[in-house]
Amino acid sequence: MNVDVTPLPGIGVRKDFAIRGGRRVGVISHRDGNLELIVSEADDPDTTVASLALTADEAATLGNLLGTPQLVAQLSEEHKDLPGINTRQLPVTEGSPFDGRTLGETELRSRSRVSVVAVMRAGQIQPAPEPGFTLTGGDMLVAVGTKDGLDTAARILAKG
């Protein structure tokens, strides 16, 4: 899918793409740091029919909602022929014992036999995070393991 990037002099940058039906969906990153989710008219990509101002946290949450399920679905498809292996999203909530601590400090791999293959943060994917990767409330870990291992990993992230 092609993303068009359009400089908006004095405003910021518009990034958008065409969806089925001819509309364009995108984001305007304003020079002042504000973000705006936009949807265009079907027959006129320069006319916006919907606009929604988002804070950085709201944009990050939306990115996680949209991006992580795709990654999980792709990973699940890739190992569908491996019985007993599952992929799951594991949230790091604000106030989690591991909010602000490193992935290595969770000891997820040794305590649950689960591998964290990616972390989704602010709409960005960090593939294969190393043990020194610092977790933040709002992160979504993408983990691979057995059902029991993934259940254990979820409990560890929630309770320590």
MARBA-3410 file (N, C-alpha, C, O; in Angstrom, 1 decimal):
160
0.8,-1.2,0.0,0.0,0.0,0.0,0.9,1.2,0.0,1.9,1.3,0.8 ~ 0.6,2.2,-0.8,1.4,3.4,-0.9,0.9,4.5,0.0,-0.3,4.8,0.0 ~ 1.8,5.1,0.7,1.5,6.2,1.6,2.0,7.4,0.9,3.2,7.5,0.6 ~ 1.1,8.4,0.7,1.6,9.7,0.1,2.0,10.6,1.3,1.2,10.8,2.2 ~ 3.1,11.3,1.1,3.6,12.3,2.1,3.5,13.6,1.4,4.2,13.8,0.3
2.8,14.6,2.0,2.6,15.9,1.4,3.0,17.0,2.4,2.3,17.1,3.4 ~ 4.0,17.7,2.1,4.4,18.9,3.0,3.3,19.9,2.9,2.8,20.2,1.8 ~ 2.9,20.4,4.1,1.9,21.5,4.1,2.6,22.7,4.7,2.7,22.8,5.9 ~ 3.0,23.6,3.9,3.8,24.8,4.3,3.1,25.5,5.4,1.9,25.9,5.3 ~ 3.8,25.8,6.5,3.3,26.5,7.6,2.4,25.7,8.5,2.0,26.2,9.6
2.1,24.5,8.2,1.2,23.6,9.0,2.0,22.4,9.5,2.0,22.1,10.7 ~ 2.6,21.6,8.6,3.2,20.4,8.9,3.3,19.4,7.8,3.6,19.8,6.7 ~ 3.0,18.1,8.0,3.1,17.1,7.0,1.8,16.3,7.0,1.3,15.9,8.1 ~ 1.3,16.0,5.8,0.1,15.1,5.7,0.6,13.8,5.1,1.4,13.7,4.1 ~ 0.2,12.7,5.8,0.5,11.3,5.3,-0.8,10.6,5.2,-1.5,10.5,6.2
-1.1,10.1,4.0,-2.4,9.4,3.8,-2.3,8.3,2.8,-1.3,8.2,2.0 ~ -3.3,7.5,2.7,-3.4,6.4,1.7,-4.8,6.2,1.3,-5.7,6.6,2.0 ~ -5.0,5.6,0.1,-6.3,5.4,-0.4,-6.8,4.1,0.2,-6.1,3.1,0.2 ~ -8.1,4.1,0.5,-8.8,2.9,1.0,-9.8,2.5,-0.1,-10.1,3.2,-1.0 ~ -10.3,1.3,0.1,-11.3,0.8,-0.8,-12.5,1.8,-0.9,-12.9,2.3,0.2
-13.0,2.1,-2.0,-14.1,3.1,-2.2,-13.6,4.5,-2.5,-14.4,5.3,-2.8 ~ -12.3,4.7,-2.6,-11.8,5.9,-3.1,-11.4,7.0,-2.0,-10.8,8.0,-2.3 ~ -11.9,6.8,-0.8,-11.6,7.8,0.3,-10.1,7.6,0.6,-9.4,6.6,0.3 ~ -9.6,8.7,1.2,-8.2,8.6,1.7,-8.2,8.8,3.3,-9.0,9.6,3.8 ~ -7.4,8.1,3.9,-7.3,8.2,5.4,-5.9,8.6,5.7,-4.9,8.0,5.1
-5.7,9.4,6.7,-4.4,9.8,7.0,-4.2,10.6,8.3,-5.2,10.7,9.1 ~ -3.0,11.1,8.4,-2.7,11.9,9.6,-2.0,13.2,9.2,-1.1,13.1,8.3 ~ -2.3,14.3,9.8,-1.6,15.5,9.7,-0.7,15.7,10.9,-1.3,15.8,12.0 ~ 0.6,15.7,10.8,1.5,16.0,11.9,1.8,17.5,11.8,2.5,17.9,11.0 ~ 1.2,18.2,12.8,1.4,19.7,12.8,2.7,20.0,13.3,3.3,19.3,14.1
3.3,21.2,12.9,4.6,21.6,13.3,4.6,21.8,14.9,5.7,21.7,15.4 ~ 3.5,22.1,15.5,3.5,22.3,16.9,3.4,21.0,17.7,3.3,21.0,18.9 ~ 3.4,19.8,17.0,3.4,18.5,17.6,2.0,17.9,17.7,1.9,16.7,18.1 ~ 1.0,18.7,17.4,-0.4,18.1,17.4,-0.6,17.1,16.2,0.1,17.3,15.2 ~ -1.5,16.2,16.4,-1.8,15.2,15.4,-3.3,15.2,15.1,-4.1,15.5,16.0
-3.6,15.0,13.8,-5.0,15.1,13.4,-5.2,13.9,12.5,-4.6,13.7,11.4 ~ -6.2,13.1,12.8,-6.7,12.0,12.0,-7.7,12.5,11.0,-8.6,13.2,11.4 ~ -7.5,12.2,9.7,-8.4,12.8,8.7,-8.9,11.7,7.7,-8.3,10.7,7.5 ~ -10.1,12.0,7.2,-10.8,11.2,6.2,-11.3,12.1,5.1,-11.9,13.1,5.4 ~ -11.0,11.8,3.8,-11.4,12.6,2.7,-12.7,12.2,2.1,-13.2,11.1,2.3
-13.2,13.1,1.2,-14.3,12.8,0.4,-13.9,11.7,-0.6,-12.8,11.6,-0.9 ~ -14.9,10.9,-1.0,-14.5,9.8,-1.9,-14.1,10.3,-3.3,-13.2,9.7,-3.9 ~ -14.7,11.4,-3.7,-14.4,11.9,-5.1,-13.5,13.1,-5.1,-13.1,13.6,-6.1 ~ -13.0,13.5,-3.9,-12.1,14.7,-3.8,-11.2,14.5,-2.6,-11.5,14.8,-1.5 ~ -10.0,14.0,-2.9,-9.0,13.7,-1.8,-8.6,14.9,-1.0,-8.0,14.8,0.1
-8.8,16.1,-1.5,-8.4,17.3,-0.9,-9.5,17.9,0.1,-9.2,18.8,0.8 ~ -10.7,17.3,0.0,-11.7,17.8,0.9,-11.9,16.8,2.0,-12.2,15.6,1.8 ~ -11.7,17.3,3.2,-11.8,16.4,4.4,-13.2,16.4,4.9,-13.9,17.5,5.1 ~ -13.8,15.2,5.1,-15.1,15.1,5.7,-15.1,14.8,7.2,-16.1,15.0,7.8 ~ -14.0,14.3,7.7,-13.9,14.1,9.1,-12.5,14.3,9.6,-11.5,14.0,8.9
-12.4,15.0,10.7,-11.1,15.3,11.3,-11.2,15.1,12.8,-12.2,15.5,13.4 ~ -10.2,14.5,13.4,-10.2,14.3,14.8,-8.8,14.6,15.4,-7.8,13.9,15.0 ~ -8.7,15.5,16.3,-7.5,15.9,16.9,-7.1,14.8,17.9,-8.0,14.3,18.7 ~ -5.9,14.3,17.9,-5.4,13.3,18.8,-4.2,13.7,19.6,-3.3,14.4,19.1 ~ -4.2,13.4,20.9,-3.0,13.6,21.7,-2.0,12.5,21.3,-2.3,11.5,20.6
-0.7,12.7,21.6,0.3,11.7,21.3,-0.1,10.3,21.9,0.1,9.3,21.3 ~ -0.6,10.3,23.2,-1.0,9.0,23.8,-2.2,8.4,23.0,-2.2,7.2,22.9 ~ -3.2,9.2,22.6,-4.3,8.7,21.9,-3.9,8.1,20.5,-4.3,7.1,20.1 ~ -2.9,8.8,19.9,-2.4,8.3,18.6,-1.7,7.0,18.8,-1.8,6.1,18.0 ~ -0.9,6.9,19.9,-0.2,5.7,20.2,-1.1,4.5,20.4,-0.9,3.4,20.0
-2.2,4.8,21.2,-3.1,3.8,21.5,-3.8,3.3,20.2,-4.0,2.1,20.0 ~ -4.2,4.2,19.4,-4.9,3.9,18.1,-3.9,3.1,17.2,-4.3,2.1,16.6 ~ -2.6,3.5,17.2,-1.7,2.7,16.4,-1.5,1.3,17.0,-1.4,0.3,16.2 ~ -1.5,1.1,18.3,-1.4,-0.2,18.9,-2.7,-1.0,18.5,-2.6,-2.2,18.2 ~ -3.8,-0.4,18.6,-5.1,-1.1,18.3,-5.1,-1.6,16.8,-5.6,-2.7,16.5
-4.5,-0.8,15.9,-4.6,-1.2,14.5,-3.4,-2.1,14.1,-3.6,-3.0,13.3 ~ -2.2,-1.9,14.7,-1.0,-2.6,14.3,-0.8,-3.9,14.9,-0.4,-4.9,14.2 ~ -1.0,-4.0,16.2,-0.7,-5.3,16.9,-1.5,-6.4,16.4,-1.0,-7.5,16.2 ~ -2.8,-6.3,16.2,-3.6,-7.5,15.7,-3.1,-8.0,14.4,-3.1,-9.2,14.1 ~ -2.7,-7.1,13.5,-2.1,-7.5,12.2,-0.9,-8.3,12.4,-0.7,-9.4,11.8
0.0,-7.9,13.2,1.2,-8.6,13.5,1.0,-10.0,14.1,1.5,-11.0,13.7 ~ 0.1,-10.0,15.1,-0.3,-11.3,15.7,-0.9,-12.2,14.7,-0.6,-13.4,14.7 ~ -1.8,-11.7,13.8,-2.4,-12.6,12.8,-1.4,-13.1,11.8,-1.4,-14.3,11.5 ~ -0.4,-12.3,11.5,0.7,-12.8,10.6,1.5,-13.8,11.2,1.8,-14.9,10.6 ~ 1.9,-13.6,12.5,2.7,-14.6,13.2,1.9,-15.9,13.4,2.5,-17.0,13.2
0.7,-15.8,13.7,-0.2,-17.0,13.9,-0.3,-17.8,12.6,-0.2,-19.0,12.6 ~ -0.4,-17.1,11.5,-0.5,-17.8,10.2,0.8,-18.5,9.9,0.8,-19.6,9.4 ~ 1.9,-17.8,10.2,3.2,-18.4,9.9,3.6,-19.7,10.7,4.3,-20.5,10.2 ~ 3.0,-19.8,11.9,3.3,-21.1,12.6,2.0,-21.9,12.9,1.9,-22.6,13.9 ~ 1.1,-21.8,12.0,-0.2,-22.5,12.2,0.0,-24.0,12.1,-0.8,-24.8,12.7
1.1,-24.5,11.5,1.4,-25.9,11.4,2.2,-26.4,12.5,2.6,-27.6,12.5 ~ 2.4,-25.6,13.5,3.2,-26.0,14.7,2.2,-26.2,15.9,1.9,-25.2,16.5 ~ 1.8,-27.4,16.1,0.8,-27.6,17.2,1.3,-27.2,18.6,2.4,-27.4,18.9 ~ 0.4,-26.5,19.3,0.7,-26.0,20.6,1.4,-24.7,20.7,1.6,-24.2,21.8 ~ 1.8,-24.1,19.6,2.4,-22.8,19.6,1.4,-21.7,19.3,0.7,-21.8,18.3
1.3,-20.7,20.1,0.4,-19.7,20.0,1.1,-18.3,20.0,2.2,-18.2,20.5 ~ 0.4,-17.3,19.5,0.9,-15.9,19.6,-0.2,-15.1,20.3,-1.4,-15.3,20.0 ~ 0.2,-14.2,21.2,-0.7,-13.4,21.9,-0.2,-12.0,22.2,1.1,-11.8,22.3 ~ -1.1,-11.1,22.3,-0.7,-9.7,22.8,-0.8,-9.7,24.3,-1.7,-10.1,24.9 ~ 0.3,-9.2,24.9,0.4,-9.0,26.3,0.6,-7.6,26.7,1.7,-7.0,26.4
-0.4,-6.9,27.3,-0.2,-5.5,27.6,0.7,-5.2,28.8,0.7,-6.0,29.8 ~ 1.4,-4.1,28.8,2.1,-3.6,30.0,1.2,-2.4,30.4,1.3,-1.4,29.7 ~ 0.5,-2.5,31.4,-0.4,-1.5,31.9,0.4,-0.5,32.7,1.4,-0.8,33.3 ~ -0.2,0.8,32.7,0.4,1.8,33.6,0.2,1.2,35.0,-0.9,0.8,35.4 ~ 1.2,1.3,35.8,1.2,0.8,37.2,1.6,-0.7,37.3,1.7,-1.2,38.4
1.9,-1.3,36.1,2.4,-2.7,36.1,3.7,-2.7,36.9,4.4,-1.7,36.9 ~ 4.0,-3.8,37.6,5.3,-3.8,38.2,6.5,-3.6,37.3,7.6,-3.4,37.7 ~ 6.3,-3.8,36.0,7.4,-3.7,35.0,7.3,-2.4,34.2,8.1,-2.2,33.2 ~ 6.4,-1.5,34.5,6.3,-0.2,33.8,7.6,0.6,34.2,7.8,0.9,35.4 ~ 8.5,0.9,33.3,9.7,1.6,33.5,10.9,0.6,33.8,12.0,1.1,34.1
10.7,-0.7,33.7,11.7,-1.6,33.9,12.1,-2.3,32.6,11.3,-2.2,31.7 ~ 13.1,-3.1,32.6,13.6,-3.7,31.3,12.9,-5.0,31.1,12.4,-5.6,32.0 ~ 12.8,-5.4,29.9,12.3,-6.7,29.5,13.0,-7.8,30.2,12.4,-8.8,30.7 ~ 14.3,-7.7,30.3,15.1,-8.7,31.0,14.7,-8.9,32.5,14.7,-10.0,33.0 ~ 14.3,-7.8,33.1,13.9,-7.9,34.5,12.6,-8.7,34.7,12.3,-9.1,35.8
11.8,-8.8,33.7,10.5,-9.6,33.8,10.9,-11.1,33.9,10.1,-11.8,34.5 ~ 12.0,-11.5,33.4,12.4,-12.9,33.3,11.3,-13.8,32.7,11.1,-14.9,33.0 ~ 10.6,-13.2,31.7,9.5,-13.9,31.0,9.9,-15.2,30.4,9.3,-16.2,30.5 ~ 11.1,-15.2,29.7,11.5,-16.4,29.0,11.8,-17.5,30.0,11.4,-18.7,29.8 ~ 12.5,-17.2,31.1,12.8,-18.3,32.0,11.7,-18.7,32.9,11.5,-19.8,33.3
10.8,-17.7,33.2,9.7,-18.0,34.1,8.4,-18.6,33.4,7.6,-19.3,34.1 ~ 8.3,-18.3,32.1,7.1,-18.8,31.4,7.4,-19.6,30.2,6.5,-20.2,29.6 ~ 8.6,-19.6,29.7,9.0,-20.3,28.5,8.4,-19.6,27.3,8.1,-20.3,26.3 ~ 8.2,-18.3,27.4,7.6,-17.5,26.3,8.6,-16.6,25.7,9.5,-16.1,26.4 ~ 8.6,-16.4,24.4,9.5,-15.4,23.7,8.7,-14.2,23.3,7.7,-14.3,22.7
9.3,-13.0,23.6,8.7,-11.8,23.2,9.4,-11.5,21.8,10.6,-11.3,21.8 ~ 8.6,-11.5,20.8,9.1,-11.3,19.4,9.0,-9.8,19.0,9.7,-9.4,18.0 ~ 8.2,-9.0,19.6,8.1,-7.6,19.2,7.4,-6.8,20.4,6.7,-7.4,21.2 ~ 7.6,-5.5,20.3,6.9,-4.6,21.2,6.3,-3.5,20.4,7.0,-2.9,19.6 ~ 5.0,-3.3,20.5,4.3,-2.2,19.8,4.2,-1.1,20.8,3.6,-1.2,21.9
4.7,0.1,20.4,4.7,1.3,21.2,4.4,2.5,20.3,5.1,2.7,19.3 ~ 3.4,3.2,20.7,3.1,4.5,19.9,2.9,4.2,18.4,3.4,5.0,17.6 ~ 2.3,3.1,18.1,2.1,2.8,16.7,3.3,2.3,16.0,3.3,2.0,14.8 ~ 4.4,2.1,16.7,5.7,1.6,16.1,6.0,0.2,16.6,5.8,0.0,17.8 ~ 6.5,-0.6,15.7,6.9,-2.0,16.1,8.4,-2.0,16.4,9.2,-1.6,15.5
8.8,-2.5,17.6,10.2,-2.8,17.9,10.3,-4.3,17.8,10.0,-5.0,18.7 ~ 10.9,-4.8,16.7,11.1,-6.2,16.5,12.2,-6.7,17.4,13.2,-6.0,17.6 ~ 12.1,-8.0,17.9,13.1,-8.7,18.6,13.8,-7.8,19.7,15.0,-7.6,19.6 ~ 13.0,-7.3,20.7,13.6,-6.4,21.7,14.6,-7.2,22.5,14.4,-8.4,22.9 ~ 15.7,-6.5,22.8,16.7,-7.1,23.7,16.4,-7.0,25.1,15.5,-6.2,25.5
17.0,-7.8,26.0,16.7,-7.8,27.4,16.8,-6.4,28.1,16.1,-6.1,29.0 ~ 17.6,-5.5,27.5,17.8,-4.1,28.1,16.7,-3.2,27.6,16.7,-2.0,28.0 ~ 15.7,-3.6,26.8,14.7,-2.8,26.3,13.8,-2.4,27.5,13.2,-3.2,28.2 ~ 13.6,-1.1,27.7,12.8,-0.6,28.8,11.3,-0.6,28.4,10.9,0.0,27.4 ~ 10.5,-1.2,29.2,9.0,-1.3,29.0,8.4,0.0,29.6,8.8,0.6,30.5
7.3,0.4,28.9,6.5,1.5,29.4,5.0,1.2,29.4,4.5,0.4,28.5 ~ 4.3,1.7,30.4,2.8,1.5,30.4,2.2,1.9,29.0,2.5,2.9,28.5 ~ 1.4,1.0,28.5,0.8,1.2,27.2,1.5,0.4,26.1,0.9,0.2,25.0 ~ 2.6,-0.2,26.4,3.3,-1.1,25.5,2.4,-2.4,25.3,1.7,-2.8,26.2 ~ 2.5,-2.9,24.1,1.8,-4.2,23.8,2.9,-5.2,23.4,3.5,-5.0,22.3
3.2,-6.2,24.2,4.2,-7.2,23.8,3.5,-8.2,23.0,2.4,-8.7,23.2 ~ 4.2,-8.7,21.9,3.8,-9.8,21.1,4.6,-10.9,21.4,5.8,-10.9,21.2 ~ 4.0,-12.0,22.0,4.7,-13.1,22.5,4.3,-14.4,21.9,3.1,-14.6,21.4 ~ 5.2,-15.4,21.8,5.0,-16.7,21.2,5.3,-17.7,22.3,6.3,-17.6,22.9 ~ 4.4,-18.7,22.4,4.6,-19.8,23.4,3.4,-20.7,23.4,2.5,-20.6,22.6
3.4,-21.5,24.5,2.3,-22.4,24.7,1.2,-21.6,25.3,1.4,-20.5,25.8 ~ -0.1,-22.1,25.3,-1.2,-21.5,26.0,-0.8,-21.2,27.5,-1.0,-20.1,28.0 ~ -0.4,-22.3,28.2,0.0,-22.2,29.6,1.1,-21.1,29.8,1.0,-20.3,30.7 ~ 2.1,-21.1,28.9,3.2,-20.2,29.1,2.7,-18.8,28.9,3.1,-17.9,29.6 ~ 1.8,-18.6,27.9,1.3,-17.2,27.7,0.4,-16.7,28.8,0.4,-15.6,29.2
-0.4,-17.7,29.4,-1.2,-17.3,30.6,-0.3,-16.9,31.7,-0.5,-15.9,32.4 ~ 0.8,-17.7,31.9,1.8,-17.3,33.0,2.4,-16.0,32.7,2.6,-15.2,33.6 ~ 2.8,-15.7,31.5,3.5,-14.4,31.1,2.5,-13.3,31.4,2.9,-12.2,31.9 ~ 1.2,-13.4,31.1,0.2,-12.4,31.3,0.1,-12.1,32.8,0.1,-10.9,33.2 ~ 0.1,-13.1,33.6,0.1,-13.0,35.1,1.3,-12.2,35.6,1.3,-11.4,36.5
2.5,-12.6,35.1,3.7,-12.0,35.5,3.7,-10.5,35.2,4.1,-9.7,36.1 ~ 3.3,-10.2,34.0,3.3,-8.7,33.6,2.3,-7.9,34.5,2.5,-6.8,34.8 ~ 1.2,-8.6,34.9,0.2,-7.9,35.7,0.5,-7.8,37.2,0.3,-6.8,37.8 ~ 1.2,-8.8,37.7,1.4,-8.9,39.1,2.8,-9.0,39.6,3.1,-8.8,40.8 ~ 3.7,-9.2,38.7,5.1,-9.3,39.1,5.6,-10.7,39.3,6.8,-10.9,39.6
END
